């Protein structure tokens, strides 16, 4: 039996046996590279999406940082295909999102005044859907057009309160 080497893409015929060389075979480096890129993109996307669901920051600064990190991780991972690029994108996005969120928080403070310790009080529920009582005076307000957590000003006292998040 003799051994010999063939250049890529060449064919040798020995009696009835044909031997072919191929540039790509199953599990080659070229195929693994695209698999790794998909895997990294999937991991980065999963981390980014989980930050949307697990974010418990109530301040605009915290929420902006979370959303910015998620967007930066997706863009960095998609652009480079590497975890390092996703990490750099997440850091840059978090910093940018925190700055934007902080400016939103300052605008709100200018419009509504400083947030009282413990946050704005919540309105009390009534038996009528969309109608709530002021925590200050007990006056009934139709808050059906106000989103949950939205602020409303009590017309008797001029103080702000929030619509509750749950219920009706």
C-alpha positions in Angstrom: 0.0 0.0 0.0 1.4 3.4 -0.9 0.5 6.8 0.6 0.5 10.0 -1.3 -1.1 13.5 -1.1 -3.4 15.4 -3.5 -3.8 19.1 -3.9 -7.2 20.5 -3.1 -9.9 20.0 -5.8 -7.8 17.3 -7.6 -9.1 13.8 -8.4 -7.1 10.6 -8.7 -8.5 7.4 -10.1 -6.8 4.2 -8.8 -8.4 1.1 -10.6 -12.0 1.4 -9.6 -11.6 3.7 -6.6 -12.0 7.4 -7.0 -10.5 9.7 -4.4 -11.5 13.4 -4.3 -10.3 16.2 -2.1 -12.6 18.9 -0.9 -12.0 22.3 0.5 -15.0 22.1 3.0 -16.1 19.0 4.8 -18.7 18.6 7.5 -17.6 20.4 10.6 -15.0 22.5 8.9 -13.8 25.8 10.3 -15.9 27.8 7.8 -19.1 26.2 9.0 -18.2 26.5 12.6 -17.6 30.2 12.2 -21.2 30.9 11.1 -22.5 28.6 13.9 -20.5 30.6 16.4 -21.8 33.9 15.1 -25.3 32.7 15.4 -24.7 31.4 18.9 -23.1 34.6 20.0 -25.9 36.7 18.4 -28.5 34.5 20.2 -26.8 34.8 23.6 -26.4 38.6 23.2 -30.1 39.0 22.1 -31.3 36.9 25.0 -29.3 39.0 27.5 -30.6 42.1 25.9 -34.2 41.0 25.9 -34.0 39.8 29.5 -33.0 43.2 30.6 -36.3 44.6 29.2 -38.3 42.1 31.3 -36.1 42.0 34.4 -35.6 45.8 34.6 -37.1 47.0 37.9 -35.8 50.6 37.7 -38.5 53.1 38.3 -36.3 56.1 37.5 -35.8 57.3 34.0 -32.1 57.2 34.5 -32.2 53.5 35.4 -34.6 52.6 32.7 -32.6 54.6 30.1 -29.5 52.7 31.1 -31.2 49.3 30.8 -32.7 50.1 27.4 -29.4 51.6 26.2 -27.4 48.6 27.3 -29.8 46.2 25.6 -29.8 48.2 22.3 -26.0 48.6 22.5 -25.5 44.8 23.1 -27.6 43.9 20.1 -25.9 46.4 17.8 -22.4 45.5 19.0 -23.0 41.8 18.7 -24.6 42.0 15.3 -21.9 44.3 14.0 -18.9 42.4 15.1 -20.2 38.9 15.8 -18.0 38.7 18.9 -18.9 38.9 22.6 -16.4 41.6 23.1 -18.1 43.9 20.6 -21.5 43.2 22.4 -19.9 44.1 25.7 -18.5 47.3 24.4 -21.8 48.1 22.8 -23.7 47.4 26.0 -21.4 49.7 28.0 -21.7 52.5 25.5 -25.4 52.1 25.3 -25.9 52.0 29.1 -23.9 55.2 29.5 -25.8 57.0 26.7 -29.2 55.7 28.0 -28.4 56.9 31.5 -27.5 60.4 30.3 -30.7 60.6 28.3 -32.8 59.2 31.2 -31.2 61.7 33.6 -32.2 64.6 31.3 -35.8 63.3 31.2 -35.8 63.0 35.0 -34.6 66.6 35.3 -37.3 67.8 32.9 -40.0 66.0 35.0 -38.6 67.5 38.2 -38.8 71.0 36.6 -42.4 70.4 35.5 -43.8 68.6 38.6 -41.3 69.6 41.3 -39.1 67.3 43.3 -40.4 63.8 44.0 -41.5 63.5 47.7 -39.7 60.9 49.8 -41.4 57.5 49.2 -42.7 58.7 45.8 -46.1 60.1 44.8 -49.0 58.7 46.8 -51.4 56.4 44.9 -55.1 57.1 44.3 -57.6 54.8 46.1 -59.8 52.4 44.2 -63.6 52.8 43.9 -66.3 50.4 42.7 -66.4 52.1 39.3 -63.8 51.1 36.7 -61.5 53.9 35.8 -62.6 56.2 38.7 -60.3 56.7 41.6 -60.3 58.8 44.8 -57.6 61.3 45.6 -55.4 60.3 48.5 -55.6 63.9 49.8 -59.2 64.9 49.7 -61.1 61.8 48.7 -62.6 63.5 45.6 -63.4 61.1 42.8 -61.5 61.5 39.5 -62.1 59.7 36.2 -58.6 58.5 35.4 -59.6 56.1 32.6 -57.5 58.1 30.1 -54.5 58.3 32.4 -52.0 55.4 32.0 -51.2 53.3 35.1 -48.6 55.1 37.1 -49.4 58.4 35.5 -49.6 61.6 37.6 -52.7 63.6 38.2 -53.0 66.9 40.1 -55.7 67.2 42.8 -57.7 70.3 41.9 -58.4 71.1 45.6 -54.9 70.9 47.0 -52.7 71.2 43.9 -50.7 68.2 44.9 -49.9 65.3 42.6 -50.8 61.6 42.9 -50.4 58.5 40.8 -53.0 56.2 39.2 -52.5 52.7 40.7 -50.8 50.1 38.5 -53.1 47.2 39.0 -56.9 46.6 39.2 -59.3 48.5 37.1 
